[in-house]
Amino acid sequence: MLIPFVWSRYFAWHPALKDAPGVTSTGDGHPGDPLNIALIGSEDELASILKDSGWYPADTLSLKADLKIAADTVLSRPYKDAPVSNLYLWGRKEDKAFEQPVGNNPRQRHHVRFWRSAELDAQGRPLWFGAATFDKSVGLSETTGQITHHIDSEVDNERDHLLDNLKQNGGLTDLRFVDDFHKVHDGVNGGGDRWHTDGRLPVGTIATSSRAKIGSPETPPSSRQQQP
């Protein structure tokens, strides 16, 4: 009796949470990175909150961008909006990708891909499923032999890093967690990198100018974060 009640509360946040996939895939059908964050809001609100939190839109993949990231990696030059490889959810590649540089070398970086849900909530807002990971090095893929970024296995650390960034500038009106979103807590992505998660999916609602924000002086500390 309890499980249907709990999940009905999750669906009340957003209908896209029902039957949501847990892991992305590569272009050739291999498992990709796990989904580990979800944000509710418009496309403009998503872009705005990431920008205000110190994240940059990633460049589109192209030969020019590939050559630039290769040169900047070798020469240790910053590339704050370097492209990311494509991953797929619902049969399509990410709708948006953002990154946050680390130091002056694109070999290491924080990055997140987002996919827009087809379902809308009662306010007409989509849910953006995100896969946030930390690129720790550049090397050869264990599955394709191609040059790729290798991710840190503790993907929850990157989830929490992004959440901290979003909360620090008061960008969320509400934050809740779906416990056991992931039934399987360990996996391997298309590049051969292992990942581990505690299985929890944070679902945040992006603030607009008309809403009180988590972390703002108008919001009582006791209501800044809710968990089921």
Backbone as ProteinMPNN parsed JSONL, in Angstrom:
{"seq_chain_A": "MLIPFVWSRYFAWHPALKDAPGVTSTGDGHPGDPLNIALIGSEDELASILKDSGWYPADTLSLKADLKIAADTVLSRPYKDAPVSNLYLWGRKEDKAFEQPVGNNPRQRHHVRFWRSAELDAQGRPLWFGAATFDKSVGLSETTGQITHHIDSEVDNERDHLLDNLKQNGGLTDLRFVDDFHKVHDGVNGGGDRWHTDGRLPVGTIATSSRAKIGSPETPPSSRQQQP", "coords_chain_A": {"N_chain_A": [[0.821, -1.214, 0.0], [2.018, 1.196, 0.668], [4.026, 1.766, -1.262], [2.709, 2.396, -3.825], [1.485, 4.789, -2.954], [3.67, 6.46, -2.332], [4.915, 6.673, -4.876], [2.848, 7.911, -6.243], [3.023, 10.436, -5.211], [5.462, 11.243, -6.296], [4.771, 11.341, -9.016], [3.032, 13.426, -8.918], [4.757, 15.537, -8.708], [5.884, 15.593, -11.238], [4.718, 14.262, -14.308], [6.526, 12.968, -16.013], [8.219, 11.448, -14.519], [7.168, 8.96, -14.251], [7.761, 5.662, -15.186], [10.314, 6.341, -16.039], [13.447, 6.21, -17.795], [16.618, 4.905, -16.612], [19.256, 4.964, -17.412], [21.369, 6.312, -19.923], [22.19, 5.86, -23.452], [24.722, 4.911, -25.847], [25.546, 5.928, -29.259], [25.751, 3.553, -30.677], [24.231, 1.804, -29.264], [25.189, 0.834, -26.801], [25.206, 0.796, -23.151], [25.138, 4.002, -21.571], [25.949, 6.876, -19.624], [24.581, 7.147, -16.269], [21.362, 8.584, -15.443], [21.12, 11.249, -13.172], [20.061, 13.562, -12.098], [17.284, 15.827, -12.089], [15.445, 18.497, -13.461], [12.841, 20.882, -13.3], [11.294, 23.062, -15.501], [11.313, 25.773, -17.924], [13.022, 25.885, -21.149], [14.524, 28.241, -21.374], [14.714, 28.917, -18.671], [16.217, 26.79, -17.709], [18.673, 27.184, -19.096], [19.353, 29.656, -18.014], [19.641, 29.222, -15.2], [21.792, 27.461, -15.144], [23.819, 29.042, -16.289], [23.932, 31.144, -14.396], [24.956, 29.701, -12.332], [27.559, 29.2, -12.944], [28.127, 27.54, -15.13], [28.812, 26.589, -18.514], [27.373, 26.667, -21.807], [27.933, 23.849, -23.854], [30.035, 23.585, -26.738], [28.973, 22.732, -30.088], [29.55, 19.523, -31.507], [32.15, 19.216, -33.844], [34.552, 19.168, -36.549], [36.329, 21.3, -36.276], [35.955, 21.998, -33.549], [36.777, 19.598, -32.373], [39.508, 19.518, -33.088], [40.37, 21.776, -31.752], [39.913, 21.158, -28.998], [41.679, 19.028, -28.761], [44.17, 20.257, -29.238], [44.178, 22.168, -27.162], [44.155, 20.528, -24.945], [46.659, 19.235, -25.124], [48.369, 21.463, -24.995], [47.652, 22.564, -22.621], [45.653, 24.611, -22.402], [42.877, 26.705, -21.595], [39.458, 25.748, -22.258], [36.55, 26.562, -22.0], [34.012, 25.958, -22.937], [34.039, 23.492, -24.215], [33.157, 20.817, -26.492], [30.924, 17.991, -25.902], [30.666, 14.424, -26.156], [27.994, 12.712, -27.879], [25.188, 11.379, -26.174], [22.328, 9.206, -25.749], [18.806, 9.342, -25.189], [15.509, 8.205, -24.975], [15.744, 7.667, -27.677], [17.005, 9.836, -28.871], [19.635, 12.311, -29.143], [21.237, 14.31, -26.565], [19.467, 17.271, -25.546], [20.476, 19.604, -24.465], [23.695, 20.656, -23.298], [26.099, 21.256, -20.795], [29.015, 22.652, -19.245], [31.592, 22.916, -16.739], [34.629, 24.322, -16.294], [37.786, 22.971, -15.097], [40.555, 24.235, -13.762], [43.12, 24.995, -16.191], [42.947, 23.231, -18.292], [41.234, 21.274, -20.608], [41.168, 18.574, -20.196], [40.237, 17.759, -17.753], [37.019, 18.245, -16.333], [33.812, 19.399, -15.193], [30.672, 18.199, -16.259], [27.393, 18.14, -17.778], [24.634, 16.576, -19.343], [21.418, 17.197, -20.768], [18.039, 16.08, -21.268], [14.928, 16.833, -22.677], [11.685, 16.238, -21.467], [8.755, 14.798, -22.986], [6.355, 14.936, -21.705], [4.37, 17.251, -19.828], [3.981, 19.205, -16.824], [1.295, 20.232, -14.549], [1.51, 22.95, -14.74], [2.403, 23.332, -17.243], [5.111, 22.8, -17.704], [8.125, 21.275, -18.826], [10.109, 18.392, -17.832], [13.538, 18.092, -17.245], [15.734, 15.627, -17.712], [18.884, 14.824, -16.415], [22.326, 13.882, -16.908], [24.996, 13.946, -15.041], [28.462, 14.076, -14.893], [31.941, 13.71, -13.949], [34.739, 14.485, -15.792], [37.741, 12.942, -15.59], [40.091, 12.374, -16.899], [41.828, 12.023, -20.079], [41.809, 9.52, -22.533], [42.064, 6.261, -24.13], [39.146, 4.683, -25.329], [37.818, 1.758, -23.86], [36.123, 0.177, -25.265], [35.853, 1.05, -27.942], [38.332, 1.958, -28.723], [38.825, 4.544, -29.412], [39.874, 7.989, -28.851], [38.865, 9.444, -25.843], [37.071, 11.058, -23.117], [37.5, 9.984, -19.779], [35.369, 9.105, -17.119], [34.872, 9.934, -13.636], [34.142, 7.411, -11.284], [32.381, 7.784, -9.139], [29.546, 8.966, -9.479], [27.632, 10.238, -7.976], [28.948, 12.208, -6.565], [29.355, 14.183, -8.496], [26.736, 14.816, -9.122], [25.973, 15.938, -6.625], [27.732, 18.095, -6.54], [26.815, 19.706, -8.678], [24.223, 20.239, -7.73], [24.828, 21.718, -5.408], [25.935, 24.011, -6.595], [23.649, 25.007, -7.913], [21.983, 25.577, -5.77], [23.38, 27.46, -4.306], [23.118, 30.001, -5.459], [20.49, 30.482, -5.072], [18.71, 29.27, -6.914], [16.608, 27.441, -7.033], [13.224, 26.579, -6.343], [12.177, 24.45, -5.072], [13.177, 21.276, -3.854], [13.409, 17.883, -4.026], [13.771, 14.341, -3.359], [13.836, 11.334, -5.184], [13.836, 8.318, -3.903], [15.578, 5.239, -4.486], [15.425, 5.434, -7.261], [17.203, 4.394, -9.08], [17.428, 1.021, -9.478], [19.492, -0.702, -9.913], [22.704, -0.196, -8.858], [25.256, -0.013, -9.862], [27.357, 0.149, -12.755], [28.64, 0.109, -16.18], [29.834, 2.393, -18.52], [29.652, 3.381, -22.069], [32.302, 3.869, -22.741], [33.74, 2.132, -21.265], [34.04, 2.86, -18.632], [33.558, 2.494, -15.189], [30.713, 3.069, -13.043], [29.079, 4.262, -10.07], [26.24, 4.594, -7.945], [24.079, 5.899, -5.349], [21.495, 5.591, -5.94], [19.564, 7.575, -5.701], [17.462, 10.145, -7.001], [17.577, 13.518, -7.419], [15.053, 15.986, -7.694], [14.504, 19.048, -8.886], [12.827, 22.206, -8.843], [12.975, 24.882, -10.984], [13.598, 28.249, -10.195], [11.678, 31.212, -10.85], [11.326, 34.762, -11.459], [9.027, 35.324, -10.121], [8.763, 33.575, -8.071], [9.581, 32.49, -4.735], [12.93, 31.75, -3.737], [14.986, 28.928, -3.051], [17.276, 29.312, -0.498], [17.232, 32.056, -0.58], [16.757, 35.24, 1.179], [14.027, 35.491, 1.717], [13.002, 32.983, 2.075], [12.218, 30.682, 4.537], [14.641, 28.891, 6.486], [13.862, 26.261, 7.192], [12.263, 25.401, 5.112], [13.745, 25.111, 2.861], [14.607, 22.768, 1.683], [13.01, 19.814, 0.801], [12.219, 16.478, 1.516], [10.838, 13.356, 0.59]], "CA_chain_A": [[0.0, 0.0, 0.0], [2.855, 2.384, 0.806], [4.775, 2.061, -2.492], [1.912, 3.2, -4.778], [1.259, 6.13, -2.409], [4.896, 7.233, -2.496], [5.12, 6.985, -6.288], [1.84, 8.891, -6.676], [3.568, 11.746, -4.844], [6.481, 11.57, -7.279], [4.12, 11.71, -10.263], [2.427, 14.741, -8.714], [5.793, 16.528, -9.016], [5.947, 15.681, -12.695], [4.343, 12.958, -14.889], [7.644, 12.34, -16.726], [8.924, 10.545, -13.62], [6.603, 7.623, -14.379], [8.437, 4.801, -16.171], [11.489, 7.038, -16.567], [14.65, 5.382, -17.937], [17.637, 5.213, -15.619], [20.581, 5.041, -18.008], [21.414, 6.725, -21.323], [22.869, 4.891, -24.316], [25.598, 5.466, -26.873], [24.974, 5.866, -30.593], [25.712, 2.174, -31.17], [23.365, 0.987, -28.425], [25.769, 0.423, -25.523], [24.797, 1.644, -22.028], [25.921, 5.217, -21.394], [26.034, 7.351, -18.244], [23.28, 7.116, -15.591], [20.682, 9.826, -15.105], [21.28, 11.462, -11.734], [19.467, 14.822, -11.673], [16.145, 16.243, -12.9], [15.037, 19.875, -13.201], [11.555, 21.246, -13.885], [11.288, 24.451, -15.917], [11.396, 26.003, -19.358], [14.373, 25.834, -21.709], [15.211, 29.48, -20.993], [15.016, 28.848, -17.239], [17.327, 25.848, -17.561], [19.897, 27.845, -19.538], [19.647, 30.764, -17.106], [20.122, 28.761, -13.9], [23.135, 26.907, -15.324], [24.714, 30.174, -16.494], [24.092, 31.84, -13.117], [25.677, 28.807, -11.412], [28.941, 29.056, -13.385], [28.26, 26.501, -16.134], [28.808, 27.148, -19.864], [26.848, 25.772, -22.847], [29.006, 23.158, -24.586], [30.062, 23.748, -28.191], [28.503, 21.625, -30.908], [30.619, 18.69, -32.053], [32.556, 19.521, -35.218], [35.983, 18.94, -36.748], [37.03, 22.444, -35.703], [35.927, 21.877, -32.093], [37.605, 18.441, -32.008], [40.913, 19.911, -33.201], [40.661, 22.763, -30.709], [40.027, 20.513, -27.697], [42.909, 18.231, -28.777], [45.301, 21.177, -29.088], [44.135, 22.791, -25.843], [44.524, 19.501, -23.969], [48.111, 19.052, -25.213], [49.052, 22.705, -24.629], [47.105, 23.018, -21.328], [44.957, 25.882, -22.574], [41.471, 26.572, -21.193], [38.413, 25.667, -23.27], [35.456, 26.515, -21.034], [32.782, 25.444, -23.547], [34.419, 22.384, -25.091], [32.022, 19.933, -26.799], [30.831, 16.672, -25.27], [30.173, 13.403, -27.079], [26.547, 12.54, -27.803], [24.528, 10.224, -25.578], [20.95, 9.155, -26.244], [17.7, 9.002, -24.299], [14.284, 8.201, -25.785], [16.102, 7.583, -29.076], [17.57, 11.076, -29.409], [20.771, 12.818, -28.399], [20.914, 15.328, -25.565], [18.954, 18.558, -26.035], [21.359, 20.648, -23.957], [24.875, 20.185, -22.565], [26.806, 22.341, -20.123], [30.208, 22.21, -18.537], [32.284, 23.842, -15.843], [36.043, 23.942, -16.426], [38.642, 22.756, -13.928], [41.896, 24.678, -14.112], [43.345, 25.513, -17.535], [43.098, 22.135, -19.24], [39.953, 20.591, -20.804], [41.269, 17.144, -19.891], [39.347, 17.572, -16.619], [35.906, 19.189, -16.338], [32.477, 18.984, -14.795], [29.743, 18.397, -17.362], [26.076, 17.535, -17.642], [23.765, 16.557, -20.512], [20.003, 17.22, -20.406], [17.026, 15.699, -22.244], [13.614, 17.404, -22.364], [10.599, 15.265, -21.5], [7.586, 15.144, -23.798], [5.265, 15.228, -20.778], [4.391, 18.526, -19.117], [3.236, 19.169, -15.566], [0.053, 21.008, -14.552], [1.852, 24.328, -15.095], [2.897, 23.346, -18.614], [6.574, 22.796, -17.703], [8.772, 19.98, -19.044], [11.151, 17.947, -16.903], [14.815, 17.874, -17.925], [16.571, 14.597, -17.102], [20.294, 15.119, -16.617], [23.4, 12.94, -16.562], [26.15, 14.764, -14.655], [29.654, 13.287, -14.591], [33.196, 14.448, -13.91], [35.804, 13.954, -16.641], [38.969, 12.959, -14.797], [41.278, 12.215, -17.747], [41.618, 11.697, -21.491], [42.504, 8.276, -22.881], [41.423, 5.436, -25.155], [37.964, 3.943, -24.92], [38.043, 0.324, -23.766], [35.212, -0.526, -26.172], [36.019, 1.452, -29.347], [39.711, 2.301, -28.999], [38.915, 5.951, -29.775], [40.222, 8.91, -27.781], [37.66, 9.887, -25.158], [37.216, 11.411, -21.713], [37.116, 8.962, -18.81], [34.652, 9.738, -16.023], [35.036, 9.441, -12.278], [33.109, 6.403, -11.042], [31.426, 8.216, -8.12], [28.727, 9.972, -10.152], [26.869, 11.001, -6.983], [29.731, 13.396, -6.218], [29.093, 15.208, -9.502], [25.346, 15.222, -8.859], [25.949, 16.82, -5.464], [28.442, 19.322, -6.904], [25.905, 20.523, -9.471], [23.156, 20.698, -6.851], [25.372, 22.782, -4.565], [26.029, 25.208, -7.437], [22.306, 25.517, -8.176], [21.392, 26.085, -4.53], [24.146, 28.584, -3.762], [22.619, 31.279, -5.962], [19.054, 30.533, -4.872], [18.077, 29.025, -8.196], [15.557, 26.428, -6.973], [12.127, 26.844, -5.412], [11.823, 23.206, -4.402], [14.107, 20.184, -4.131], [13.015, 16.633, -3.388], [14.544, 13.199, -3.849], [13.198, 10.048, -5.456], [14.68, 7.227, -3.419], [15.548, 4.011, -5.296], [15.18, 5.666, -8.689], [18.022, 3.345, -9.701], [17.383, -0.279, -8.8], [20.849, -1.212, -10.056], [23.527, 0.922, -8.416], [26.579, -0.063, -10.479], [27.32, -0.139, -14.174], [29.78, 0.473, -17.01], [29.352, 3.166, -19.668], [30.129, 2.959, -23.379], [33.749, 3.987, -22.829], [34.364, 1.161, -20.373], [34.227, 3.432, -17.301], [32.598, 2.042, -14.186], [30.054, 4.104, -12.253], [28.334, 3.802, -8.889], [25.318, 5.588, -7.404], [23.238, 5.461, -4.236], [20.172, 5.339, -6.486], [18.624, 8.669, -5.458], [17.342, 11.15, -8.054], [17.04, 14.807, -6.98], [14.15, 16.659, -8.63], [14.438, 20.445, -8.487], [12.015, 23.13, -9.63], [13.768, 26.087, -11.231], [12.93, 29.469, -9.758], [11.496, 32.356, -11.733], [11.302, 36.001, -10.688], [7.789, 35.416, -9.35], [8.762, 32.565, -7.024], [10.637, 32.548, -3.721], [14.011, 30.852, -4.108], [15.716, 28.236, -2.002], [18.518, 29.999, -0.165], [17.048, 33.501, -0.566], [16.362, 35.702, 2.499], [12.588, 35.389, 1.919], [12.616, 31.594, 2.284], [12.661, 30.184, 5.841], [15.591, 27.776, 6.343], [13.222, 24.949, 7.338], [11.557, 25.009, 3.899], [14.639, 25.184, 1.711], [14.75, 21.472, 1.026], [12.049, 18.84, 1.272], [12.436, 15.124, 1.051], [9.695, 12.511, 0.939]], "C_chain_A": [[0.854, 1.263, 0.0], [3.524, 2.763, -0.514], [3.936, 2.825, -3.514], [1.663, 4.616, -4.278], [2.48, 7.009, -2.616], [5.099, 7.623, -3.942], [4.065, 7.944, -6.817], [2.28, 10.293, -6.311], [4.633, 12.179, -5.84], [5.831, 12.042, -8.578], [3.443, 13.064, -10.143], [3.453, 15.838, -8.961], [5.863, 16.724, -10.52], [5.624, 14.31, -13.304], [5.477, 12.256, -15.614], [8.424, 11.376, -15.84], [8.39, 9.112, -13.71], [7.303, 6.864, -15.495], [9.652, 5.476, -16.794], [12.659, 6.071, -16.719], [15.698, 5.792, -16.909], [19.009, 5.477, -16.201], [20.461, 5.471, -19.47], [22.065, 5.618, -22.158], [23.764, 5.626, -25.3], [24.933, 5.333, -28.238], [24.884, 4.463, -31.152], [24.993, 1.224, -30.216], [23.952, 0.476, -27.134], [25.243, 1.309, -24.399], [25.722, 2.85, -21.902], [26.031, 5.586, -19.924], [24.649, 7.321, -17.604], [22.686, 8.511, -15.437], [20.789, 10.031, -13.593], [20.796, 12.828, -11.249], [18.299, 15.136, -12.602], [15.736, 17.651, -12.482], [13.75, 20.165, -13.957], [11.576, 22.727, -14.23], [11.372, 24.564, -17.425], [12.844, 25.903, -19.837], [15.174, 27.075, -21.327], [15.602, 29.47, -19.519], [16.177, 27.899, -16.978], [18.643, 26.519, -17.933], [20.315, 28.93, -18.564], [20.23, 30.281, -15.784], [21.516, 28.152, -14.016], [24.156, 28.024, -15.507], [24.994, 30.887, -15.179], [24.889, 31.016, -12.113], [27.102, 28.52, -11.87], [29.185, 27.952, -14.382], [28.081, 27.115, -17.521], [28.172, 26.165, -20.845], [27.998, 25.153, -23.645], [28.885, 23.426, -26.075], [29.475, 22.517, -28.881], [29.698, 20.839, -31.443], [30.883, 19.055, -33.517], [34.043, 19.229, -35.338], [36.786, 20.068, -36.115], [37.088, 22.346, -34.183], [36.798, 20.719, -31.622], [39.094, 18.798, -32.05], [41.297, 20.891, -32.096], [40.832, 22.09, -29.347], [41.278, 19.644, -27.623], [44.127, 19.122, -28.547], [45.343, 21.781, -27.696], [44.491, 21.798, -24.744], [46.039, 19.314, -23.937], [48.863, 20.267, -24.674], [48.571, 23.289, -23.296], [46.526, 24.426, -21.419], [43.488, 25.697, -22.201], [40.54, 26.51, -22.393], [37.118, 25.463, -22.482], [34.159, 25.959, -21.61], [33.086, 24.341, -24.552], [33.228, 21.456, -25.328], [32.065, 18.643, -25.985], [30.342, 15.687, -26.325], [28.664, 13.222, -26.868], [26.174, 11.261, -27.055], [23.043, 10.325, -25.908], [19.978, 8.712, -25.152], [16.423, 9.155, -25.112], [14.61, 8.239, -27.289], [16.667, 8.848, -29.683], [18.713, 11.551, -28.53], [20.343, 13.941, -27.465], [20.415, 16.624, -26.215], [19.861, 19.709, -25.628], [22.545, 19.997, -23.253], [25.612, 21.395, -22.014], [28.047, 21.78, -19.456], [30.78, 23.332, -17.686], [33.754, 23.439, -15.841], [36.715, 23.739, -15.068], [40.046, 23.148, -14.327], [41.959, 25.166, -15.548], [43.474, 24.43, -18.595], [41.781, 21.396, -19.386], [40.006, 19.089, -20.584], [40.388, 16.801, -18.69], [38.259, 18.645, -16.646], [34.677, 18.547, -15.707], [31.576, 19.138, -16.021], [28.446, 17.642, -17.134], [25.332, 17.642, -18.977], [22.312, 16.528, -20.023], [19.127, 16.815, -21.583], [15.672, 16.214, -21.766], [12.534, 16.337, -22.478], [9.478, 15.739, -22.421], [6.413, 15.536, -22.897], [5.467, 16.579, -20.103], [3.621, 18.383, -17.806], [2.007, 20.066, -15.663], [0.281, 22.465, -14.92], [2.421, 24.443, -16.511], [4.4, 23.319, -18.741], [7.109, 21.398, -17.987], [9.717, 19.647, -17.893], [12.401, 17.64, -17.719], [15.6, 16.824, -17.141], [18.031, 14.886, -17.432], [21.211, 13.981, -16.21], [24.654, 13.763, -16.324], [27.309, 13.851, -14.275], [30.882, 14.195, -14.586], [34.213, 13.755, -14.8], [37.124, 14.074, -15.891], [40.23, 12.862, -15.653], [40.856, 11.977, -19.184], [42.414, 10.435, -21.803], [41.756, 7.539, -23.965], [40.224, 4.714, -24.56], [38.272, 2.45, -24.897], [37.175, -0.459, -24.74], [35.444, -0.2, -27.64], [37.463, 1.734, -29.724], [39.911, 3.745, -29.395], [39.316, 6.792, -28.574], [38.944, 9.459, -27.157], [38.011, 10.384, -23.76], [36.78, 10.214, -20.858], [36.502, 9.644, -17.595], [35.044, 9.133, -14.681], [33.869, 8.515, -11.955], [32.043, 6.854, -10.045], [30.556, 9.345, -8.68], [27.87, 10.765, -9.171], [27.623, 12.265, -6.563], [29.473, 14.523, -7.2], [27.656, 15.717, -9.395], [25.285, 16.241, -7.726], [26.667, 18.144, -5.741], [27.525, 20.249, -7.693], [24.779, 21.066, -8.605], [23.63, 21.842, -5.952], [25.473, 24.094, -5.345], [24.657, 25.839, -7.645], [21.689, 26.145, -6.93], [22.085, 27.334, -4.023], [23.634, 29.935, -4.244], [21.096, 31.382, -5.853], [18.263, 30.234, -6.113], [16.922, 28.048, -8.189], [14.478, 26.834, -5.977], [11.799, 25.614, -4.583], [12.834, 22.14, -4.791], [13.684, 18.971, -3.33], [13.819, 15.49, -4.014], [13.634, 11.997, -4.066], [14.167, 8.972, -4.992], [14.491, 5.996, -4.295], [15.095, 4.264, -6.725], [15.961, 4.647, -9.507], [17.907, 2.073, -8.863], [18.745, -0.964, -8.85], [21.801, -0.048, -9.808], [24.924, 0.952, -9.03], [26.445, -0.405, -11.953], [28.608, 0.271, -14.859], [29.246, 1.232, -18.204], [30.005, 2.704, -20.965], [31.623, 3.06, -23.577], [34.497, 3.009, -21.949], [34.592, 1.669, -18.965], [33.14, 2.936, -16.351], [31.973, 3.242, -13.474], [29.276, 3.465, -11.117], [27.446, 4.928, -8.393], [24.575, 5.015, -6.211], [21.791, 5.259, -4.676], [19.178, 6.459, -6.346], [18.648, 9.673, -6.612], [16.788, 12.439, -7.456], [16.185, 15.431, -8.078], [13.968, 18.088, -8.133], [13.543, 21.244, -9.408], [12.773, 24.442, -9.756], [12.959, 27.322, -10.88], [12.755, 30.448, -10.912], [11.404, 33.592, -10.849], [10.08, 36.114, -9.795], [7.736, 34.435, -8.197], [9.848, 32.845, -6.01], [11.666, 31.493, -4.051], [14.622, 30.184, -2.876], [17.023, 28.976, -1.756], [18.382, 31.504, -0.148], [16.573, 33.941, 0.808], [14.874, 35.522, 2.77], [12.139, 33.98, 2.264], [13.108, 31.113, 3.639], [13.579, 28.995, 5.676], [14.93, 26.416, 6.39], [12.551, 24.49, 6.062], [12.446, 24.999, 2.674], [14.808, 23.883, 0.996], [13.753, 20.504, 1.64], [12.421, 17.49, 0.713], [11.242, 14.296, 1.441], [10.026, 11.612, 2.112]], "O_chain_A": [[0.475, 2.276, -0.587], [3.588, 3.943, -0.858], [4.413, 3.832, -4.037], [1.63, 5.553, -5.076], [2.358, 8.164, -3.025], [5.422, 8.776, -4.228], [4.339, 8.713, -7.739], [1.953, 11.247, -7.017], [4.705, 13.356, -6.194], [6.275, 13.021, -9.177], [3.292, 13.777, -11.135], [3.095, 16.942, -9.371], [5.896, 17.848, -11.019], [6.184, 13.302, -12.875], [5.402, 11.044, -15.818], [9.208, 10.572, -16.344], [9.063, 8.166, -13.301], [7.425, 7.361, -16.614], [9.984, 5.213, -17.95], [12.853, 5.202, -15.869], [15.662, 6.91, -16.395], [19.839, 6.133, -15.572], [19.548, 5.038, -20.172], [22.442, 4.572, -21.631], [23.582, 6.817, -25.552], [23.883, 4.702, -28.364], [24.041, 4.191, -32.007], [25.116, 0.005, -30.328], [23.276, -0.261, -26.416], [24.868, 2.455, -24.648], [26.932, 2.741, -22.1], [26.189, 4.712, -19.071], [23.645, 7.452, -18.304], [23.414, 9.496, -15.317], [20.575, 9.096, -12.822], [21.083, 13.218, -10.117], [18.318, 14.755, -13.773], [15.685, 17.961, -11.292], [13.583, 19.752, -15.105], [11.841, 23.563, -13.366], [11.489, 23.558, -18.124], [13.772, 25.844, -19.031], [16.356, 26.98, -20.996], [16.676, 29.946, -19.15], [17.024, 28.167, -16.126], [19.618, 26.439, -17.186], [21.506, 29.109, -18.311], [21.202, 30.854, -15.291], [22.334, 28.297, -13.108], [25.247, 27.961, -14.94], [26.144, 31.202, -14.871], [25.436, 31.561, -11.154], [27.789, 27.695, -11.268], [30.308, 27.46, -14.495], [27.297, 28.048, -17.693], [28.396, 24.959, -20.738], [28.923, 25.852, -24.059], [27.782, 23.488, -26.617], [29.481, 21.415, -28.334], [30.728, 21.417, -31.788], [29.956, 19.185, -34.316], [34.723, 19.061, -34.326], [37.814, 19.819, -35.485], [38.138, 22.581, -33.586], [37.479, 20.825, -30.602], [39.85, 18.424, -31.154], [42.408, 20.843, -31.57], [41.773, 22.399, -28.617], [41.883, 19.524, -26.558], [45.009, 18.785, -27.757], [46.416, 21.899, -27.104], [45.065, 22.18, -23.724], [46.638, 19.242, -22.864], [49.871, 20.123, -23.982], [49.013, 24.362, -22.884], [46.859, 25.308, -20.627], [42.915, 24.64, -22.465], [40.795, 27.14, -23.419], [36.65, 24.336, -22.319], [33.289, 25.528, -20.853], [32.464, 24.267, -25.612], [32.373, 21.322, -24.452], [33.106, 18.259, -25.452], [29.675, 16.081, -27.282], [28.134, 13.544, -25.804], [26.764, 10.203, -27.273], [22.555, 11.386, -26.298], [20.274, 7.849, -24.325], [16.27, 10.123, -25.856], [13.837, 8.783, -28.078], [16.8, 8.932, -30.904], [18.769, 11.247, -27.339], [19.229, 14.457, -27.563], [20.878, 17.017, -27.285], [19.999, 20.683, -26.367], [22.416, 18.916, -22.679], [25.734, 22.423, -22.679], [28.122, 20.591, -19.143], [30.494, 24.513, -17.884], [34.089, 22.328, -15.43], [36.273, 24.261, -14.044], [40.67, 22.47, -15.144], [40.977, 25.689, -16.073], [44.036, 24.664, -19.665], [41.241, 20.926, -18.385], [39.002, 18.399, -20.765], [39.853, 15.696, -18.604], [38.532, 19.808, -16.942], [34.525, 17.326, -15.692], [31.707, 20.119, -16.753], [28.397, 16.65, -16.406], [25.394, 18.67, -19.652], [22.006, 15.917, -18.999], [19.412, 17.146, -22.734], [15.312, 16.052, -20.6], [12.475, 15.613, -23.473], [9.282, 16.94, -22.607], [5.581, 16.361, -23.274], [6.596, 16.994, -19.842], [2.725, 17.547, -17.689], [1.708, 20.6, -16.731], [-0.644, 23.146, -15.362], [2.864, 25.514, -16.925], [4.941, 23.757, -19.757], [6.592, 20.424, -17.438], [10.073, 20.509, -17.089], [12.322, 16.998, -18.766], [16.076, 17.095, -16.039], [18.375, 15.16, -18.582], [20.914, 13.218, -15.291], [25.298, 14.223, -17.267], [27.159, 12.961, -13.438], [30.866, 15.294, -15.14], [34.52, 12.58, -14.6], [37.573, 15.18, -15.591], [41.316, 13.222, -15.199], [39.68, 11.758, -19.473], [43.564, 10.301, -21.383], [40.909, 8.118, -24.646], [40.276, 4.203, -23.442], [38.916, 1.935, -25.811], [37.452, -1.627, -25.016], [35.259, -1.061, -28.501], [37.8, 1.751, -30.908], [41.035, 4.154, -29.688], [39.133, 6.383, -27.427], [38.04, 9.892, -27.872], [39.12, 10.157, -23.276], [35.813, 9.525, -21.182], [37.034, 10.635, -17.096], [35.485, 7.987, -14.598], [32.728, 8.807, -12.314], [30.915, 6.363, -10.091], [30.789, 10.52, -8.4], [27.423, 11.864, -9.502], [27.003, 13.278, -6.24], [29.381, 15.685, -6.805], [27.398, 16.909, -9.56], [24.631, 17.277, -7.846], [26.259, 19.191, -5.238], [27.463, 21.446, -7.412], [24.415, 22.235, -8.73], [22.91, 22.822, -5.76], [25.139, 25.159, -4.825], [24.512, 27.059, -7.566], [20.958, 27.131, -7.025], [21.458, 28.177, -3.382], [23.708, 30.918, -3.507], [20.483, 32.257, -6.465], [17.24, 30.873, -6.359], [16.301, 27.832, -9.23], [14.773, 27.364, -4.906], [11.206, 25.725, -3.51], [13.296, 22.105, -5.931], [13.608, 19.021, -2.103], [14.457, 15.653, -5.054], [12.776, 11.689, -3.239], [15.2, 8.745, -5.621], [13.394, 5.735, -4.788], [14.453, 3.408, -7.336], [15.461, 4.105, -10.492], [18.253, 2.063, -7.682], [19.107, -1.713, -7.943], [21.71, 0.979, -10.48], [25.699, 1.863, -8.74], [25.548, -1.145, -12.355], [29.552, 0.724, -14.212], [28.301, 0.776, -18.848], [30.802, 1.766, -20.973], [32.173, 2.419, -24.473], [35.725, 3.034, -21.88], [35.257, 1.005, -18.17], [31.953, 2.959, -16.678], [32.604, 4.287, -13.318], [28.872, 2.304, -11.183], [27.848, 6.091, -8.416], [24.451, 3.799, -6.071], [20.955, 4.812, -3.891], [18.048, 6.334, -6.817], [19.711, 10.009, -7.135], [15.636, 12.46, -7.022], [16.554, 15.404, -9.252], [13.355, 18.317, -7.09], [13.499, 20.996, -10.613], [13.165, 25.04, -8.755], [11.782, 27.427, -11.224], [13.575, 30.505, -11.828], [11.404, 33.48, -9.623], [10.069, 36.885, -8.836], [6.781, 34.444, -7.42], [10.907, 33.37, -6.352], [11.32, 30.442, -4.59], [14.755, 30.793, -1.814], [17.785, 29.237, -2.687], [19.319, 32.19, 0.258], [16.035, 33.122, 1.553], [14.478, 35.41, 3.929], [11.005, 33.791, 2.703], [14.315, 31.131, 3.882], [13.336, 28.156, 4.809], [15.376, 25.495, 5.705], [12.283, 23.297, 5.917], [11.949, 24.89, 1.553], [15.124, 23.874, -0.194], [13.664, 20.389, 2.862], [12.881, 17.375, -0.423], [10.675, 14.501, 2.515], [9.181, 10.83, 2.547]]}, "name": "protein", "num_of_chains": 1, "seq": "MLIPFVWSRYFAWHPALKDAPGVTSTGDGHPGDPLNIALIGSEDELASILKDSGWYPADTLSLKADLKIAADTVLSRPYKDAPVSNLYLWGRKEDKAFEQPVGNNPRQRHHVRFWRSAELDAQGRPLWFGAATFDKSVGLSETTGQITHHIDSEVDNERDHLLDNLKQNGGLTDLRFVDDFHKVHDGVNGGGDRWHTDGRLPVGTIATSSRAKIGSPETPPSSRQQQP"}
